Amino acid sequence: MNVMITGLRLVDAEPNRGGNRPVAHFDCLVAGIQLNGCALLRTPVGGHAVRPPLMVPPKTGTRAVIFKGDLMRNAILKAALKAYDGMRIAEAGYIEPQKTGDSVVTLAI
C-alpha cells in the first residue's frame, strides 16, 4: 500500500484523556483518497499511533474516517513517522529543509 504524506506540522499539545499526546498533524494520500488533518500521537508507553481526521466541528471527538484494518493504519503510521523524524531532524538544524514544493514521503508496503 502506498501512502504519500502531503503535509506535516509539528505540534506541542497536552495529552488527551487516554494519555496519548499529539506530536504532529499531517495530511496524506492513500489509494487515491486525500486525508486532511490526521494526527500522529505518542502513546503513554512510548509508542506511536495515528488517528484519522476529526469531523467538523472538531470538539465532538467523532472521526471523519475509521481505519477498519491494520494494513492501512500501519502503512499510514510508518509514513507519518518517517516524515515526522525528517521534520524533527530538519528543525534541530542537522539538515536543511527543502524549500521548493510540498514535502512528500512515499512508502511502499
Secondary structure as UniProt FT lines:
FT   STRAND          2..10
FT   TURN            17..18
FT   STRAND          21..30
FT   TURN            31..32
FT   STRAND          33..42
FT   TURN            44..45
FT   STRAND          48..51
FT   HELIX           58..60
FT   HELIX           70..91
FT   TURN            92..93
FT   STRAND          105..108
//
